[in-house]
């Protein structure tokens, strides 16, 4: 190879290398500023100074948009919960057009906000016989959990009625995830009794711990009406009653183990859950008054003895 050709070859290689470097410099983005985690970071050896805006705003806008999209999806999912594949409250019992008695038991599963939703019973005149709420058992967020509740209700007009289950939207208070089950009311013998609760409207400062106020209940007509009244007392207040200030100090998990009435004395033994929510003497006094007044409505009861798991003096 002549010297002239060697020189030409070397020059050509140098030119190619120059253009390769030049291309990498201007087109590869090696020497540039890159947005990472909301901050501008050097990539290579950029000649321009770091940008002063854009990176943080971009990251923030992207995060906000992602949150908004997720919220919209959740709301849309809740609002379309009645689609067959998207139901968030499923009632397994009673079935549509099934005959129901007194009390009514409803069972199913649900995935709802804070694991709580409401139910209503209506008669053929669309009159509300009862409205209350149910808590789903042990469900993780977004997962189904079982529910079951038994409840009495006002006497209906007509044979036909319906059970409505729904959730109050945390966004605007509207009713979402609605499910309606038509039912047939059985003809049952019933009686009306009183149960007693505290009331924050009647006694807003809770000055009278032993003062309780009556609420009416319709229960099945049975021989052990006193025990049935206690069961209704344990079921607690309805949602509509709570709006009127009523509250119960008795845990809904309490059980009436045994009740006997003889010689004018009602002896009642409860499970330990009776006093689980009682933090002081005033709460215990309210519990005692609720039980005492509920039982004293019956003329055969003059005095009451209350024990908890067989122990005296708990209240």
C-alpha positions in Angstrom: 0.0 0.0 0.0 1.4 3.4 -1.0 1.9 6.1 1.5 -0.8 8.2 -0.2 -3.4 5.5 0.2 -2.5 4.9 3.8 -2.9 8.6 4.6 -6.3 8.6 2.9 -7.4 5.6 4.9 -6.4 7.1 8.2 -8.1 10.4 7.4 -11.3 8.5 6.4 -11.4 6.6 9.7 -10.8 9.7 11.7 -13.7 11.5 9.8 -16.0 8.5 10.5 -15.0 8.5 14.2 -15.7 12.3 14.4 -19.2 12.0 13.0 -20.0 9.0 15.3 -19.0 11.1 18.3 -20.8 14.1 17.0 -24.0 12.0 16.5 -23.8 10.6 20.0 -23.3 14.1 21.3 -26.4 15.5 19.7 -28.7 12.6 19.2 -28.1 9.9 21.8 -29.1 12.0 24.8 -26.0 10.9 26.7 -25.1 14.4 27.7 -28.4 15.7 29.0 -30.6 16.3 32.1 -33.0 13.5 33.0 -36.0 13.8 35.3 -35.8 11.1 38.0 -38.1 11.0 41.1 -39.1 14.6 40.6 -35.6 15.9 40.3 -33.3 16.8 37.3 -30.2 14.5 37.2 -27.1 14.8 35.0 -26.7 12.2 32.3 -23.2 12.5 30.9 -21.8 16.0 30.8 -24.5 18.3 29.5 -23.3 21.8 28.5 -26.7 23.4 29.4 -27.6 24.2 33.0 -30.2 22.2 34.8 -33.8 23.1 34.0 -35.6 25.0 36.7 -39.2 23.8 36.0 -41.1 20.8 34.6 -39.7 17.8 36.4 -41.5 18.1 39.7 -44.6 19.4 38.1 -44.6 16.4 35.7 -44.2 13.9 38.5 -46.8 15.6 40.6 -49.3 15.8 37.7 -48.8 12.2 36.9 -49.3 11.1 40.5 -52.5 13.3 40.8 -53.8 11.9 37.5 -53.2 8.3 38.7 -55.0 9.0 42.0 -57.9 10.6 40.2 -58.2 7.7 37.7 -58.2 5.2 40.6 -60.9 7.2 42.5 -63.0 7.4 39.3 -62.7 3.7 38.8 -63.7 2.9 42.4 -66.7 5.2 42.2 -67.7 3.8 38.8 -67.4 0.3 40.2 -69.6 1.2 43.2 -72.2 2.9 41.0 -72.4 -0.1 38.7 -72.5 -2.6 41.5 -75.9 -4.1 40.3 -74.4 -5.5 37.1 -74.3 -9.3 37.4 -70.6 -9.5 37.5 -70.0 -6.3 39.6 -72.5 -6.8 42.5 -71.0 -5.6 45.8 -73.9 -6.8 48.0 -75.2 -10.3 47.4 -78.2 -11.6 49.3 -78.4 -15.4 49.4 -81.4 -15.6 51.8 -84.3 -14.9 51.5 -84.8 -15.7 47.8 -87.1 -13.5 45.6 -90.8 -14.0 46.4 -90.0 -16.2 49.4 -92.4 -16.2 52.4 -90.9 -14.5 55.5 -92.1 -14.4 59.1 -91.2 -12.6 62.2 -88.3 -12.1 62.7 -86.8 -11.9 59.2 -83.2 -13.3 58.8 -81.1 -12.1 55.9 -77.8 -13.7 54.8 -75.2 -13.1 52.1 -71.9 -11.5 51.4 -70.7 -8.0 50.7 -67.7 -5.8 49.9 -68.6 -2.3 51.0 -66.9 0.8 52.4 -66.0 0.4 56.1 -67.8 -3.0 55.9 -71.2 -1.5 56.7 -74.3 -1.1 54.7 -78.1 -0.5 55.3 -81.3 -2.5 54.8 -84.9 -1.5 54.7 -88.2 -3.4 54.9 -91.2 -2.0 53.0 -94.8 -3.2 52.7 -97.2 -3.0 49.7 -97.8 0.7 50.4 -94.1 1.4 50.2 -94.1 2.2 53.9 -90.8 1.7 55.7 -91.3 -0.9 58.4 -87.7 -0.9 59.5 -84.4 0.6 58.5 -81.1 -0.4 60.1 -77.5 -1.3 59.2 -75.4 -4.5 59.0 -71.7 -4.9 59.6 -69.8 -7.4 57.4 -67.7 -9.9 59.3 -63.9 -9.9 59.0 -63.6 -8.7 55.4 -60.3 -7.1 54.1 -60.6 -4.0 52.0 -62.0 -4.9 48.6 -62.8 -8.5 49.6 -66.2 -10.1 50.2 -67.2 -10.9 53.8 -70.3 -12.8 55.1 -73.2 -11.0 56.9 -76.3 -12.3 58.7 -78.9 -10.4 60.7 -82.3 -11.2 62.2 -84.8 -8.5 63.0 -88.4 -7.7 63.8 -90.4 -5.1 62.0 -93.7 -3.2 62.2 -96.9 -4.9 61.0 -97.2 -4.6 57.2 -100.2 -3.7 55.1 -100.9 -6.3 52.5 -99.1 -9.6 51.9 -96.4 -8.3 49.5 -93.4 -6.3 50.4 -89.7 -6.0 49.7 -86.3 -5.9 51.3 -83.9 -3.3 50.1 -80.2 -3.4 50.8 -77.9 -0.6 49.8 -74.9 1.5 50.8 -74.8 5.3 51.4 -72.2 6.8 49.2 -69.3 8.4 51.1 -69.0 10.9 48.2 -72.5 12.5 48.3 -74.8 10.4 50.5 -76.7 8.8 47.6 -77.8 5.2 47.7 -75.5 2.9 45.7 -75.0 -0.9 45.4 -78.8 -1.3 45.7 -80.4 -4.7 45.7 -84.1 -5.4 46.0 -85.7 -8.7 47.0 -89.5 -9.0 46.8 -91.0 -11.1 49.6 -94.3 -12.4 50.8 -95.3 -11.7 54.5 -96.5 -14.7 56.4 -99.5 -14.3 58.6 -98.0 -14.4 62.1 -99.3 -13.8 65.7 -97.4 -10.9 67.2 -97.5 -8.6 70.2 -96.0 -5.2 71.0 -93.5 -4.6 73.8 -91.3 -1.9 75.1 -87.5 -1.8 75.2 -85.5 0.9 76.9 -82.5 2.9 75.8 -80.5 6.0 76.7 -81.2 9.2 74.7 -78.8 12.0 74.0 -81.5 14.4 73.0 -83.5 13.9 76.2 -80.4 14.0 78.4 -77.6 15.7 76.3 -75.2 16.1 79.2 -75.8 12.5 80.5 -76.6 13.8 83.9 -79.0 11.0 84.7 -77.2 7.7 84.2 -80.2 5.6 85.3 -82.7 7.4 83.1 -83.8 5.4 80.0 -86.5 6.0 77.4 -88.9 3.5 75.8 -89.1 2.4 72.2 -91.8 0.2 70.8 -91.1 -3.2 69.3 -93.3 -5.8 67.5 -92.2 -9.4 68.4 -93.6 -12.9 67.8 -96.3 -13.9 70.2 -94.6 -16.6 72.4 -94.9 -18.0 75.9 -91.6 -16.5 77.0 -92.4 -12.9 76.1 -90.0 -11.5 78.7 -87.0 -13.3 77.3 -88.0 -12.3 73.7 -88.1 -8.7 74.9 -84.6 -9.0 76.3 -83.4 -10.4 72.9 -85.0 -7.4 71.2 -83.2 -5.1 73.7 -79.9 -6.8 72.9 -80.5 -6.3 69.1 -80.1 -2.6 70.0 -81.3 0.6 68.4 -82.4 1.0 64.8 -80.7 3.5 62.5 -83.8 5.7 62.6 -83.9 5.7 66.4 -80.2 6.7 66.5 -81.1 9.7 64.5 -83.6 10.6 67.3 -80.8 10.3 69.9 -81.4 6.8 71.2 -78.4 4.7 72.1 -77.8 1.4 73.9 -75.0 0.6 76.3 -75.5 -3.1 75.9 -73.2 -4.9 73.4 -75.0 -6.6 70.5 -72.8 -9.6 71.2 -74.3 -10.2 74.6 -76.5 -13.3 75.2 -79.2 -13.9 77.7 -78.0 -17.3 79.1 -81.0 -17.9 81.3 -84.1 -16.1 82.6 -86.6 -17.3 85.2 -89.6 -15.5 86.8 -91.0 -16.8 90.0 -92.5 -15.1 93.0 -92.4 -11.7 91.4 -88.6 -11.9 90.9 -86.9 -12.1 87.5 -83.5 -13.7 87.6 -81.4 -13.1 84.5 -78.0 -14.4 83.7 -76.1 -12.8 80.8 -72.8 -13.6 79.0 -69.8 -11.5 79.8 -70.3 -9.4 76.6 -73.1 -7.6 78.5 -70.5 -5.3 80.1 -67.8 -5.3 77.6 -68.5 -1.8 76.4 -69.1 -0.4 79.9 -66.1 1.8 80.9 -67.4 3.1 84.2 -70.1 3.2 86.8 -72.4 5.4 84.7 -72.4 3.0 81.7 -73.2 0.1 84.0 -76.0 2.0 85.6 -77.5 2.6 82.1 -77.2 -1.1 81.3 -79.0 -2.1 84.6 -81.7 0.5 83.9 -82.3 -0.8 80.4 -82.7 -4.4 81.6 -84.8 -3.4 84.7 -87.3 -1.2 82.9 -87.7 -3.6 80.0 -88.6 -6.4 82.4 -90.7 -4.3 84.8 -93.2 -3.7 82.0 -94.6 -7.1 82.8 -97.0 -7.2 85.8 -95.5 -10.5 87.1 -92.1 -8.8 87.6 -91.5 -6.8 90.7 -87.8 -7.2 91.3 -84.8 -8.1 89.1 -81.6 -10.0 89.9 -78.9 -9.7 87.3 -75.8 -12.0 87.1 -73.0 -12.2 84.4 -71.8 -15.7 83.7 -73.2 -16.7 87.1 -71.5 -13.9 89.0 -73.4 -11.5 91.2 -72.6 -7.8 91.8 -71.2 -7.1 88.3 -73.9 -4.4 87.8 
